[in-house]
């Protein structure tokens, strides 16, 4: 089915306190914070990486697979109802993940 661009625009607007960036990948989207992939949006659903920071901000949250063969992620269906816990979870994920590796220069 694929994620619609208006879903991404709506999510980025609701989570506006964060400098999130979205990149389209294979008909779905990855959300980046501080250059790190912190979430996926697949079939118009928001999936957060299940890091300790995310689990602490969203205890007991439902999980799901963003695509067949993927690891379990936290499934956030109410992100727009109360974005503050989701924003805290996204900040926690970014803090938990290592810095992105520098890209090799092209020769």
Buried (B, 14 or more C-beta within 10 A) or exposed (E): EEBEEEBBEBBBEBBEEBEBEBEEEEEBBBBBBBEBBBBBBBBBBBBBBBBEBBBEBBEEBEEBEBEEEEEEBBBBEEBBEEBEBBBBBBBBBBEBBEEEEEEEEEE
